[in-house]
C-alpha cells in the first residue's frame, strides 16, 4: 500500500496535479525541504507547490521506490529533469536553463497517507548547472 501511495504522489507531481498530491497527504504533513526549514500542513505544502510551478518545470524519471514491511516508511530515488523559469530568491538568475539532477526523498505514512516528505539533492550541483 505505501508503494502505491508514493507512486501516485509522483505521478501527480509529473502531471502537475497539486490537488492530487494534496489528497495523498495528512492534514498535518511535515515537508522537510533540502537545506531549508520544515513546512507544516497542507496549506504550506500547497504554497510551496505554487512557488515551484512558477519558478521551475520539472519531470522526475528513473524512479526507484523502496518500502519497509510495516508500510510506515518509504524512500524514492530519481532523476530531476528541469528548467529554471523564474529567478528564485538568493539563487542565480533564471534564463530558462535546463538541469539534470539526482535526488531522493524519504517518507513517513500514517493511515494510508503521507505524513512526512523529506527531499534531498545537491544544491551546489544544481547551482553549477544553471550558472553555465
PATORBA-651294 format. One record per residue: residue in three letters; x, y, z of N, C-alpha, C in turn. Coordinates in pm, whole numbers, plus 50000, padded with zeros to 5 digits. Layout:
residues N
@res:ALA, n.east:X, n.north:Y, n.up:Z, ca.east:X, ca.north:Y, ca.up:Z, c.east:X, c.north:Y, c.up:Z
...
end
This chain:
residues 132
@res:UNK, n.east:50081, n.north:49880, n.up:50000, ca.east:50000, ca.north:50000, ca.up:50000, c.east:50086, c.north:50127, c.up:50000
@res:UNK, n.east:50195, n.north:50130, n.up:50078, ca.east:50278, ca.north:50250, ca.up:50082, c.east:50341, c.north:50276, c.up:49945
@res:UNK, n.east:50379, n.north:50170, n.up:49877, ca.east:50438, ca.north:50185, ca.up:49743, c.east:50338, c.north:50252, c.up:49649
@res:UNK, n.east:50213, n.north:50209, n.up:49654, ca.east:50109, ca.north:50265, ca.up:49570, c.east:50090, c.north:50414, c.up:49598
@res:UNK, n.east:50092, n.north:50453, n.up:49725, ca.east:50074, ca.north:50595, ca.up:49762, c.east:50189, c.north:50678, c.up:49704
@res:UNK, n.east:50311, n.north:50629, n.up:49717, ca.east:50427, ca.north:50703, ca.up:49667, c.east:50423, c.north:50710, c.up:49514
@res:UNK, n.east:50386, n.north:50601, n.up:49449, ca.east:50373, ca.north:50602, ca.up:49303, c.east:50270, c.north:50705, c.up:49258
@res:UNK, n.east:50156, n.north:50710, n.up:49325, ca.east:50051, ca.north:50807, ca.up:49290, c.east:50098, c.north:50951, c.up:49317
@res:UNK, n.east:50172, n.north:50970, n.up:49426, ca.east:50226, ca.north:51102, ca.up:49460, c.east:50315, c.north:51153, c.up:49347
@res:UNK, n.east:50407, n.north:51069, n.up:49300, ca.east:50498, ca.north:51113, ca.up:49195, c.east:50431, c.north:51120, c.up:49058
@res:UNK, n.east:50332, n.north:51038, n.up:49033, ca.east:50256, ca.north:51052, ca.up:48908, c.east:50184, c.north:51187, c.up:48907
@res:UNK, n.east:50127, n.north:51226, n.up:49021, ca.east:50061, ca.north:51356, ca.up:49032, c.east:50163, c.north:51468, c.up:49016
@res:UNK, n.east:50282, n.north:51453, n.up:49075, ca.east:50388, ca.north:51554, ca.up:49059, c.east:50419, c.north:51573, c.up:48911
@res:UNK, n.east:50444, n.north:51463, n.up:48841, ca.east:50481, ca.north:51473, ca.up:48700, c.east:50368, c.north:51528, c.up:48614
@res:UNK, n.east:50244, n.north:51510, n.up:48658, ca.east:50129, ca.north:51564, ca.up:48585, c.east:50101, c.north:51710, c.up:48623
@res:UNK, n.east:50174, n.north:51762, n.up:48721, ca.east:50149, ca.north:51898, ca.up:48768, c.east:50017, c.north:51911, c.up:48841
@res:UNK, n.east:49971, n.north:51802, n.up:48901, ca.east:49840, ca.north:51798, ca.up:48967, c.east:49857, c.north:51812, c.up:49119
@res:UNK, n.east:49868, n.north:51936, n.up:49165, ca.east:49889, ca.north:51962, ca.up:49308, c.east:49773, c.north:51910, c.up:49391
@res:UNK, n.east:49650, n.north:51922, n.up:49342, ca.east:49535, ca.north:51873, ca.up:49419, c.east:49545, c.north:51723, c.up:49445
@res:UNK, n.east:49589, n.north:51647, n.up:49346, ca.east:49606, ca.north:51502, ca.up:49365, c.east:49717, c.north:51473, c.up:49465
@res:UNK, n.east:49823, n.north:51554, n.up:49463, ca.east:49930, ca.north:51537, ca.up:49561, c.east:49876, c.north:51565, c.up:49701
@res:UNK, n.east:49803, n.north:51676, n.up:49716, ca.east:49749, ca.north:51714, ca.up:49847, c.east:49655, c.north:51608, c.up:49902
@res:UNK, n.east:49581, n.north:51541, n.up:49815, ca.east:49488, ca.north:51437, ca.up:49859, c.east:49560, c.north:51318, c.up:49922
@res:UNK, n.east:49688, n.north:51302, n.up:49893, ca.east:49766, ca.north:51191, ca.up:49947, c.east:49837, c.north:51227, c.up:50078
@res:UNK, n.east:49822, n.north:51351, n.up:50124, ca.east:49891, ca.north:51399, ca.up:50244, c.east:49797, c.north:51407, c.up:50364
@res:UNK, n.east:49852, n.north:51384, n.up:50484, ca.east:49776, ca.north:51409, ca.up:50605, c.east:49761, c.north:51560, c.up:50623
@res:UNK, n.east:49662, n.north:51602, n.up:50697, ca.east:49642, ca.north:51746, ca.up:50720, c.east:49762, c.north:51809, c.up:50789
@res:UNK, n.east:49830, n.north:51731, n.up:50874, ca.east:49944, ca.north:51784, ca.up:50949, c.east:50079, c.north:51743, c.up:50889
@res:UNK, n.east:50082, n.north:51722, n.up:50759, ca.east:50204, ca.north:51678, ca.up:50690, c.east:50320, c.north:51771, c.up:50724
@res:UNK, n.east:50438, n.north:51711, n.up:50736, ca.east:50562, ca.north:51787, ca.up:50753, c.east:50644, c.north:51772, c.up:50626
@res:UNK, n.east:50680, n.north:51885, n.up:50567, ca.east:50760, ca.north:51886, ca.up:50444, c.east:50898, c.north:51941, c.up:50479
@res:UNK, n.east:50995, n.north:51854, n.up:50486, ca.east:51133, ca.north:51891, ca.up:50517, c.east:51203, c.north:51918, c.up:50384
@res:UNK, n.east:51238, n.north:52042, n.up:50362, ca.east:51294, ca.north:52085, ca.up:50234, c.east:51446, c.north:52080, c.up:50240
@res:UNK, n.east:51507, n.north:52038, n.up:50130, ca.east:51653, ca.north:52034, ca.up:50121, c.east:51711, c.north:52170, c.up:50160
@res:UNK, n.east:51804, n.north:52170, n.up:50254, ca.east:51872, ca.north:52289, ca.up:50302, c.east:51775, c.north:52402, c.up:50336
@res:UNK, n.east:51663, n.north:52364, n.up:50396, ca.east:51563, ca.north:52464, ca.up:50434, c.east:51492, c.north:52421, c.up:50560
@res:UNK, n.east:51387, n.north:52489, n.up:50590, ca.east:51311, ca.north:52461, ca.up:50710, c.east:51208, c.north:52352, c.up:50690
@res:UNK, n.east:51118, n.north:52343, n.up:50785, ca.east:51009, ca.north:52246, ca.up:50780, c.east:50880, c.north:52323, c.up:50757
@res:UNK, n.east:50808, n.north:52284, n.up:50653, ca.east:50676, ca.north:52340, ca.up:50629, c.east:50574, c.north:52243, c.up:50688
@res:UNK, n.east:50481, n.north:52296, n.up:50764, ca.east:50383, ca.north:52210, ca.up:50830, c.east:50243, c.north:52238, c.up:50777
@res:UNK, n.east:50172, n.north:52132, n.up:50743, ca.east:50034, ca.north:52142, ca.up:50700, c.east:50019, c.north:52150, c.up:50548
@res:UNK, n.east:49899, n.north:52114, n.up:50503, ca.east:49871, ca.north:52112, ca.up:50359, c.east:49878, c.north:52250, c.up:50297
@res:UNK, n.east:49837, n.north:52353, n.up:50370, ca.east:49839, ca.north:52488, ca.up:50314, c.east:49982, c.north:52531, c.up:50280
@res:UNK, n.east:50075, n.north:52506, n.up:50370, ca.east:50215, ca.north:52540, ca.up:50345, c.east:50272, c.north:52458, c.up:50229
@res:UNK, n.east:50232, n.north:52332, n.up:50221, ca.east:50276, ca.north:52247, ca.up:50111, c.east:50221, c.north:52298, c.up:49978
@res:UNK, n.east:50095, n.north:52338, n.up:49978, ca.east:50031, ca.north:52392, ca.up:49858, c.east:50101, c.north:52520, c.up:49812
@res:UNK, n.east:50133, n.north:52607, n.up:49907, ca.east:50204, ca.north:52731, ca.up:49874, c.east:50340, c.north:52700, c.up:49812
@res:UNK, n.east:50410, n.north:52602, n.up:49867, ca.east:50540, ca.north:52561, ca.up:49814, c.east:50523, c.north:52511, c.up:49670
@res:UNK, n.east:50423, n.north:52429, n.up:49645, ca.east:50400, ca.north:52376, ca.up:49510, c.east:50370, c.north:52488, c.up:49411
@res:UNK, n.east:50292, n.north:52588, n.up:49453, ca.east:50261, ca.north:52702, ca.up:49365, c.east:50389, c.north:52779, c.up:49331
@res:UNK, n.east:50474, n.north:52800, n.up:49431, ca.east:50601, ca.north:52869, ca.up:49407, c.east:50688, c.north:52788, c.up:49309
@res:UNK, n.east:50697, n.north:52659, n.up:49331, ca.east:50779, ca.north:52574, ca.up:49244, c.east:50727, c.north:52575, c.up:49101
@res:UNK, n.east:50595, n.north:52569, n.up:49083, ca.east:50537, ca.north:52567, ca.up:48948, c.east:50566, c.north:52697, c.up:48874
@res:UNK, n.east:50573, n.north:52808, n.up:48946, ca.east:50601, ca.north:52937, ca.up:48883, c.east:50750, c.north:52955, c.up:48853
@res:UNK, n.east:50834, n.north:52882, n.up:48924, ca.east:50978, ca.north:52904, ca.up:48916, c.east:51052, c.north:52795, c.up:48838
@res:UNK, n.east:51001, n.north:52674, n.up:48841, ca.east:51067, ca.north:52559, ca.up:48779, c.east:50966, c.north:52474, c.up:48701
@res:UNK, n.east:51014, n.north:52405, n.up:48601, ca.east:50936, ca.north:52299, ca.up:48536, c.east:51018, c.north:52173, c.up:48550
@res:UNK, n.east:50963, n.north:52073, n.up:48617, ca.east:51041, ca.north:51952, ca.up:48644, c.east:50961, c.north:51826, c.up:48613
@res:UNK, n.east:51035, n.north:51726, n.up:48565, ca.east:50981, ca.north:51592, ca.up:48547, c.east:51078, c.north:51496, c.up:48613
@res:UNK, n.east:51024, n.north:51403, n.up:48689, ca.east:51107, ca.north:51304, ca.up:48758, c.east:51107, c.north:51174, c.up:48679
@res:UNK, n.east:51227, n.north:51121, n.up:48656, ca.east:51241, ca.north:50995, ca.up:48583, c.east:51331, c.north:50901, c.up:48662
@res:UNK, n.east:51349, n.north:50781, n.up:48610, ca.east:51437, ca.north:50680, ca.up:48671, c.east:51397, c.north:50653, c.up:48816
@res:UNK, n.east:51268, n.north:50648, n.up:48842, ca.east:51214, ca.north:50635, ca.up:48977, c.east:51239, c.north:50495, c.up:49034
@res:UNK, n.east:51296, n.north:50491, n.up:49153, ca.east:51310, ca.north:50367, ca.up:49230, c.east:51247, c.north:50394, c.up:49366
@res:UNK, n.east:51149, n.north:50311, n.up:49403, ca.east:51079, ca.north:50329, ca.up:49531, c.east:51108, c.north:50209, c.up:49619
@res:UNK, n.east:51146, n.north:50237, n.up:49742, ca.east:51175, ca.north:50133, ca.up:49840, c.east:51078, c.north:50147, c.up:49956
@res:UNK, n.east:51028, n.north:50037, n.up:50006, ca.east:50937, ca.north:50040, ca.up:50121, c.east:50986, c.north:49940, c.up:50224
@res:UNK, n.east:50937, n.north:49957, n.up:50346, ca.east:50969, ca.north:49860, ca.up:50451, c.east:50842, c.north:49786, c.up:50489
@res:UNK, n.east:50854, n.north:49670, n.up:50555, ca.east:50739, ca.north:49581, ca.up:50574, c.east:50617, c.north:49640, c.up:50647
@res:UNK, n.east:50636, n.north:49734, n.up:50737, ca.east:50521, ca.north:49785, ca.up:50810, c.east:50438, c.north:49883, c.up:50728
@res:UNK, n.east:50494, n.north:49936, n.up:50620, ca.east:50423, ca.north:50034, ca.up:50538, c.east:50428, c.north:50175, c.up:50594
@res:UNK, n.east:50504, n.north:50194, n.up:50700, ca.east:50510, ca.north:50328, ca.up:50763, c.east:50619, c.north:50417, c.up:50705
@res:UNK, n.east:50714, n.north:50357, n.up:50633, ca.east:50822, ca.north:50437, ca.up:50576, c.east:50851, c.north:50391, c.up:50434
@res:UNK, n.east:50895, n.north:50488, n.up:50355, ca.east:50932, ca.north:50461, ca.up:50216, c.east:51042, c.north:50559, c.up:50176
@res:UNK, n.east:51109, n.north:50525, n.up:50068, ca.east:51211, ca.north:50613, ca.up:50013, c.east:51202, c.north:50605, c.up:49861
@res:UNK, n.east:51246, n.north:50710, n.up:49796, ca.east:51249, ca.north:50712, ca.up:49649, c.east:51378, c.north:50779, c.up:49604
@res:UNK, n.east:51433, n.north:50724, n.up:49496, ca.east:51548, ca.north:50785, ca.up:49431, c.east:51506, c.north:50810, c.up:49287
@res:UNK, n.east:51548, n.north:50925, n.up:49231, ca.east:51502, ca.north:50960, ca.up:49098, c.east:51594, c.north:51064, c.up:49037
@res:UNK, n.east:51571, n.north:51093, n.up:48911, ca.east:51643, ca.north:51198, ca.up:48841, c.east:51546, c.north:51313, c.up:48815
@res:UNK, n.east:51588, n.north:51434, n.up:48850, ca.east:51508, ca.north:51554, ca.up:48824, c.east:51556, c.north:51613, c.up:48692
@res:UNK, n.east:51464, n.north:51624, n.up:48596, ca.east:51491, ca.north:51685, ca.up:48467, c.east:51414, c.north:51815, c.up:48466
@res:UNK, n.east:51486, n.north:51928, n.up:48472, ca.east:51415, ca.north:52052, ca.up:48494, c.east:51459, c.north:52167, c.up:48407
@res:UNK, n.east:51377, n.north:52272, n.up:48418, ca.east:51408, ca.north:52401, ca.up:48356, c.east:51383, c.north:52508, c.up:48461
@res:UNK, n.east:51474, n.north:52603, n.up:48467, ca.east:51469, ca.north:52712, ca.up:48564, c.east:51400, c.north:52831, c.up:48497
@res:UNK, n.east:51276, n.north:52858, n.up:48534, ca.east:51190, ca.north:52952, ca.up:48461, c.east:51195, c.north:53095, c.up:48513
@res:UNK, n.east:51203, n.north:53112, n.up:48643, ca.east:51199, ca.north:53246, ca.up:48704, c.east:51297, c.north:53248, c.up:48820
@res:UNK, n.east:51369, n.north:53357, n.up:48836, ca.east:51472, ca.north:53366, ca.up:48939, c.east:51413, c.north:53345, c.up:49078
@res:UNK, n.east:51472, n.north:53252, n.up:49150, ca.east:51431, ca.north:53220, ca.up:49286, c.east:51520, c.north:53300, c.up:49382
@res:UNK, n.east:51467, n.north:53331, n.up:49496, ca.east:51536, ca.north:53413, ca.up:49596, c.east:51675, c.north:53360, c.up:49629
@res:UNK, n.east:51774, n.north:53448, n.up:49625, ca.east:51913, ca.north:53417, ca.up:49662, c.east:51978, c.north:53311, c.up:49574
@res:UNK, n.east:51924, n.north:53288, n.up:49455, ca.east:51982, ca.north:53190, ca.up:49363, c.east:52020, c.north:53261, c.up:49233
@res:UNK, n.east:52097, n.north:53194, n.up:49147, ca.east:52137, ca.north:53258, ca.up:49021, c.east:52015, c.north:53304, c.up:48938
@res:UNK, n.east:52040, n.north:53395, n.up:48847, ca.east:51935, ca.north:53446, ca.up:48760, c.east:51884, c.north:53336, c.up:48667
@res:UNK, n.east:51753, n.north:53329, n.up:48653, ca.east:51692, ca.north:53230, ca.up:48563, c.east:51689, c.north:53284, c.up:48421
@res:UNK, n.east:51728, n.north:53196, n.up:48328, ca.east:51724, ca.north:53228, ca.up:48186, c.east:51673, c.north:53108, c.up:48106
@res:UNK, n.east:51592, n.north:53026, n.up:48173, ca.east:51541, ca.north:52906, ca.up:48106, c.east:51640, c.north:52791, c.up:48104
@res:UNK, n.east:51745, n.north:52798, n.up:48187, ca.east:51846, ca.north:52693, ca.up:48190, c.east:51782, c.north:52558, c.up:48224
@res:UNK, n.east:51839, n.north:52453, n.up:48166, ca.east:51794, ca.north:52318, ca.up:48200, c.east:51896, c.north:52252, c.up:48292
@res:UNK, n.east:51851, n.north:52151, n.up:48362, ca.east:51937, ca.north:52079, ca.up:48455, c.east:51889, c.north:51935, c.up:48468
@res:UNK, n.east:51982, n.north:51848, n.up:48504, ca.east:51954, ca.north:51708, ca.up:48532, c.east:52024, c.north:51679, c.up:48664
@res:UNK, n.east:51946, n.north:51635, n.up:48763, ca.east:51998, ca.north:51628, ca.up:48899, c.east:51950, c.north:51502, c.up:48969
@res:UNK, n.east:52040, n.north:51421, n.up:49023, ca.east:51995, ca.north:51308, ca.up:49105, c.east:51937, c.north:51361, c.up:49237
@res:UNK, n.east:51832, n.north:51295, n.up:49284, ca.east:51767, ca.north:51339, ca.up:49407, c.east:51702, c.north:51219, c.up:49475
@res:UNK, n.east:51655, n.north:51243, n.up:49596, ca.east:51587, ca.north:51138, ca.up:49670, c.east:51493, c.north:51198, c.up:49772
@res:UNK, n.east:51405, n.north:51113, n.up:49823, ca.east:51309, ca.north:51158, ca.up:49924, c.east:51280, c.north:51043, c.up:50019
@res:UNK, n.east:51249, n.north:51082, n.up:50142, ca.east:51209, ca.north:50987, ca.up:50246, c.east:51069, c.north:51023, c.up:50291
@res:UNK, n.east:50991, n.north:50922, n.up:50322, ca.east:50851, ca.north:50941, ca.up:50357, c.east:50815, c.north:50867, c.up:50485
@res:UNK, n.east:50725, n.north:50926, n.up:50562, ca.east:50652, ca.north:50856, ca.up:50667, c.east:50508, c.north:50854, c.up:50623
@res:UNK, n.east:50439, n.north:50742, n.up:50650, ca.east:50299, ca.north:50728, ca.up:50614, c.east:50219, c.north:50692, c.up:50737
@res:UNK, n.east:50096, n.north:50742, n.up:50740, ca.east:50005, ca.north:50714, ca.up:50851, c.east:49864, c.north:50700, c.up:50793
@res:UNK, n.east:49800, n.north:50590, n.up:50824, ca.east:49663, ca.north:50564, ca.up:50779, c.east:49649, c.north:50580, c.up:50627
@res:UNK, n.east:49749, n.north:50532, n.up:50553, ca.east:49742, ca.north:50533, ca.up:50408, c.east:49771, c.north:50667, c.up:50343
@res:UNK, n.east:49820, n.north:50763, n.up:50421, ca.east:49856, ca.north:50894, ca.up:50366, c.east:49998, c.north:50931, c.up:50408
@res:UNK, n.east:50056, n.north:51023, n.up:50334, ca.east:50192, ca.north:51069, ca.up:50361, c.east:50187, c.north:51174, c.up:50472
@res:UNK, n.east:50263, n.north:51148, n.up:50580, ca.east:50267, ca.north:51243, ca.up:50691, c.east:50399, c.north:51321, c.up:50698
@res:UNK, n.east:50499, n.north:51274, n.up:50625, ca.east:50627, ca.north:51346, ca.up:50618, c.east:50692, c.north:51320, c.up:50483
@res:UNK, n.east:50743, n.north:51428, n.up:50421, ca.east:50823, ca.north:51419, ca.up:50299, c.east:50954, c.north:51493, c.up:50327
@res:UNK, n.east:51066, n.north:51425, n.up:50310, ca.east:51197, ca.north:51487, ca.up:50325, c.east:51271, c.north:51470, c.up:50193
@res:UNK, n.east:51308, n.north:51581, n.up:50131, ca.east:51369, ca.north:51577, ca.up:49998, c.east:51516, c.north:51620, c.up:50006
@res:UNK, n.east:51600, n.north:51548, n.up:49931, ca.east:51743, ca.north:51579, ca.up:49926, c.east:51793, c.north:51584, c.up:49783
@res:UNK, n.east:51879, n.north:51681, n.up:49755, ca.east:51952, ca.north:51691, ca.up:49630, c.east:52076, c.north:51776, c.up:49657
@res:UNK, n.east:52168, n.north:51777, n.up:49563, ca.east:52292, ca.north:51852, ca.up:49579, c.east:52272, c.north:51993, c.up:49523
@res:UNK, n.east:52248, n.north:52089, n.up:49611, ca.east:52224, ca.north:52227, ca.up:49569, c.east:52343, c.north:52285, c.up:49493
@res:UNK, n.east:52465, n.north:52254, n.up:49536, ca.east:52583, ca.north:52306, ca.up:49466, c.east:52590, c.north:52254, c.up:49322
@res:UNK, n.east:52552, n.north:52130, n.up:49301, ca.east:52548, ca.north:52073, ca.up:49166, c.east:52444, c.north:52150, c.up:49082
@res:UNK, n.east:52327, n.north:52173, n.up:49139, ca.east:52222, ca.north:52247, ca.up:49068, c.east:52271, c.north:52388, c.up:49032
@res:UNK, n.east:52330, n.north:52458, n.up:49127, ca.east:52380, ca.north:52594, ca.up:49103, c.east:52485, c.north:52593, c.up:48991
@res:UNK, n.east:52574, n.north:52496, n.up:48994, ca.east:52676, ca.north:52486, ca.up:48889, c.east:52611, c.north:52466, c.up:48752
@res:UNK, n.east:52508, n.north:52384, n.up:48744, ca.east:52443, ca.north:52358, ca.up:48617, c.east:52370, c.north:52481, c.up:48562
@res:UNK, n.east:52304, n.north:52556, n.up:48648, ca.east:52227, ca.north:52672, ca.up:48599, c.east:52314, c.north:52797, c.up:48585
@res:UNK, n.east:52439, n.north:52790, n.up:48631, ca.east:52529, ca.north:52905, ca.up:48621, c.east:52614, c.north:52902, c.up:48495
@res:UNK, n.east:52603, n.north:52799, n.up:48416, ca.east:52684, ca.north:52788, ca.up:48293, c.east:52643, c.north:52891, c.up:48191
end
